[in-house]
């Protein structure tokens, strides 16, 4: 089984788009949130979140 590494925001964003395209919107949103969090450009982070609309799905303790 291949092992994937996510080192860049683009890796998370690519995975988010793949999950959205394969019918997994919840996972897509979580991956997009991670991509946005790892993006230093605030405008780019806002665009990422806008591409995957909805409320945050994270469960933070």
C-alpha distances in whole Angstrom, upper triangle without the diagonal:
4,6,10,13,16,19,22,23,22,18,19,22,19,17,20,21,18,18,22,22,19,22,20,24,23,20,21,24,23,21,24,26,24,24,28,28,27,29,32,34,35,36,33,31,34,33,29,30,33,30,28,32,32,33,30,28,27,29,30,32
4,6,10,13,16,18,20,19,15,16,19,16,14,18,19,16,17,21,20,19,21,20,23,23,19,20,23,21,19,22,24,21,21,25,25,24,26,29,31,32,33,30,29,31,30,26,28,30,28,26,30,31,31,29,27,26,28,29,31
4,7,10,13,16,17,17,13,14,17,15,13,17,19,16,17,20,21,19,22,20,22,22,18,19,21,19,17,20,21,19,19,23,23,21,23,26,28,30,31,27,26,29,28,25,26,29,27,25,29,29,30,27,25,24,25,27,28
4,7,10,12,14,13,9,11,14,12,10,14,15,14,14,18,18,18,20,18,20,19,16,16,19,17,14,16,18,15,15,19,19,17,20,23,25,26,27,24,23,26,25,21,23,25,23,22,25,26,27,24,23,22,24,25,27
4,6,9,11,12,8,9,13,12,11,14,16,15,16,19,20,20,22,20,21,20,16,16,18,16,13,16,17,14,13,17,17,14,17,20,22,24,25,22,21,24,23,20,22,25,23,22,25,26,26,23,22,21,23,23,26
4,6,8,8,5,6,10,10,9,12,14,14,15,17,19,19,21,19,19,18,15,14,16,14,10,12,14,10,10,13,13,11,13,16,18,20,21,18,17,20,20,16,18,21,20,19,22,23,23,21,20,18,21,21,24
4,7,8,7,8,11,12,12,14,16,17,18,20,22,22,24,22,22,21,18,17,18,16,13,14,15,11,10,13,13,10,12,14,16,19,20,17,16,20,20,17,19,22,21,20,24,25,25,22,22,20,22,22,25
4,5,5,7,9,10,11,13,15,16,17,19,20,22,23,21,21,20,18,16,17,15,12,12,13,10,8,11,11,8,9,11,13,16,17,14,13,17,16,14,16,19,18,18,21,23,23,21,21,20,23,22,25
4,5,5,6,9,10,11,12,14,15,16,18,20,21,19,18,18,15,13,14,13,9,9,10,8,4,7,8,6,6,9,11,13,14,10,10,13,13,10,12,15,14,15,18,19,20,17,18,17,20,21,24
4,5,5,6,8,10,10,12,14,15,16,18,20,18,18,18,16,13,14,14,10,10,12,10,7,9,12,9,9,12,13,15,15,11,11,14,13,10,13,15,14,14,18,20,21,19,20,20,23,23,27
4,5,5,6,9,10,11,12,14,15,17,19,17,17,17,14,12,14,13,9,10,12,10,8,11,13,11,11,15,16,18,18,15,14,17,16,13,15,18,15,15,19,21,22,20,19,19,22,23,26
4,5,5,6,9,10,10,12,14,15,17,14,14,14,11,9,10,9,5,6,9,7,5,9,10,9,10,14,15,16,17,14,12,15,14,11,12,15,13,13,16,17,18,16,16,15,18,19,23
4,5,5,6,9,10,10,12,14,15,14,13,14,11,8,10,10,7,6,9,8,6,8,11,10,10,14,14,15,15,11,11,13,11,8,10,12,10,10,14,16,17,16,16,17,20,21,25
4,5,5,6,9,10,11,12,15,13,13,15,12,9,12,12,9,9,12,12,9,12,15,14,14,17,17,19,18,14,14,16,14,11,14,15,12,12,16,18,20,19,19,19,23,24,27
4,5,5,6,9,10,11,12,11,11,12,9,7,10,10,7,8,12,11,10,13,15,14,15,19,20,20,20,17,16,18,16,13,14,16,13,12,16,18,19,17,17,17,20,22,25
4,5,5,6,9,10,11,9,8,9,7,4,7,8,5,6,9,9,9,11,13,14,14,18,19,19,18,15,14,15,14,10,11,13,10,9,12,14,16,14,14,15,18,20,24
4,5,5,6,9,10,10,9,11,10,7,9,11,9,8,12,13,11,13,16,16,16,20,20,20,19,16,15,16,14,10,12,13,9,9,13,15,17,17,17,18,22,24,27
4,5,5,6,9,9,10,12,10,8,11,13,10,11,15,15,14,16,19,18,19,23,23,23,22,19,18,19,17,14,16,16,13,12,16,18,20,19,18,19,23,25,28
4,5,5,6,5,7,9,7,5,9,10,9,10,13,14,14,16,18,19,20,23,24,24,23,20,19,20,18,14,15,16,13,11,14,16,17,17,15,17,20,22,26
4,5,5,5,5,8,8,5,8,11,10,10,13,15,14,16,19,19,20,24,23,23,22,19,18,18,16,13,13,14,11,9,12,13,16,16,15,17,20,23,26
4,6,7,8,12,11,9,12,14,13,13,17,18,17,19,22,22,22,26,25,25,24,21,20,21,18,16,16,16,13,12,15,17,19,19,19,21,24,27,30
4,6,8,11,10,9,13,15,14,15,18,19,19,21,23,24,24,28,28,28,27,24,23,23,21,18,19,19,16,14,17,18,20,20,19,21,24,26,30
4,6,9,9,9,12,14,14,15,17,19,19,21,23,24,25,29,28,28,27,24,23,23,21,18,18,18,15,13,15,16,18,18,17,19,22,25,28
4,6,6,6,9,10,11,12,14,16,16,18,20,21,23,26,27,26,25,23,21,21,20,17,16,17,15,12,14,14,16,15,13,16,18,21,24
4,6,5,6,9,10,10,12,14,15,16,18,20,21,24,24,23,23,20,18,18,17,14,13,14,12,8,10,10,12,12,11,14,16,20,23
4,5,5,6,9,10,11,13,14,15,17,19,20,24,24,23,23,21,18,18,18,15,13,15,13,10,11,10,11,10,8,10,13,16,19
4,5,5,6,8,10,11,12,14,15,17,19,22,23,22,23,20,17,18,18,14,13,16,14,11,13,12,13,11,9,11,13,16,19
4,6,5,6,9,10,10,12,14,15,16,20,20,20,20,17,15,16,15,11,11,13,10,8,10,11,13,12,10,12,15,18,21
4,5,5,6,9,10,10,12,14,15,19,19,18,18,16,13,13,13,10,8,10,9,6,8,8,9,8,7,9,13,15,19
4,5,5,6,9,10,11,13,14,18,19,18,19,16,13,14,15,11,10,13,12,9,11,11,10,8,7,7,11,13,16
4,5,5,6,9,10,11,12,16,17,17,18,15,12,14,14,10,10,13,12,10,12,13,13,11,10,10,14,15,19
4,5,5,6,9,10,11,14,14,14,14,12,9,11,10,6,7,10,8,7,10,11,12,10,11,11,15,16,20
4,5,5,6,9,10,13,14,13,14,12,9,10,11,8,7,10,10,9,10,11,10,8,9,9,12,13,17
4,5,5,6,9,12,14,13,15,13,10,12,13,10,10,13,13,12,14,14,14,11,11,10,13,13,17
4,5,5,6,10,11,12,13,10,8,11,11,8,9,12,12,11,14,15,15,13,14,13,17,17,20
4,5,5,8,9,8,10,7,4,7,8,6,7,10,11,11,12,14,14,12,14,13,17,17,20
4,6,8,10,9,12,10,7,10,12,10,10,13,14,14,15,16,15,12,14,12,15,14,17
4,6,9,10,13,10,8,12,13,11,12,16,16,16,18,19,18,15,17,15,18,17,20
4,6,7,9,7,6,10,11,9,11,14,15,15,17,19,19,17,18,17,20,20,23
4,6,9,8,8,11,12,12,14,16,17,18,20,21,21,19,21,20,23,21,24
4,6,5,6,9,10,11,13,14,16,17,19,21,21,19,22,21,24,23,26
4,5,5,6,9,10,11,12,14,16,16,18,18,17,20,20,23,22,25
4,5,5,6,9,10,11,12,15,15,18,18,18,21,21,24,24,27
4,5,5,6,9,10,11,13,14,17,18,17,20,20,24,23,27
4,5,5,6,9,10,11,12,14,15,14,16,16,20,20,23
4,5,5,6,9,10,10,13,13,13,16,17,20,20,24
4,5,5,6,9,10,13,15,15,18,19,22,23,27
4,5,5,7,9,12,13,13,15,16,20,21,24
4,5,5,6,8,10,10,12,13,17,18,22
4,5,5,8,11,12,14,16,20,21,25
4,6,10,12,13,15,17,21,22,26
4,7,9,10,11,14,18,20,23
4,7,9,11,14,17,19,23
4,7,8,12,15,17,20
4,6,9,12,14,17
4,6,9,10,14
4,7,9,13
4,6,10
4,7
4
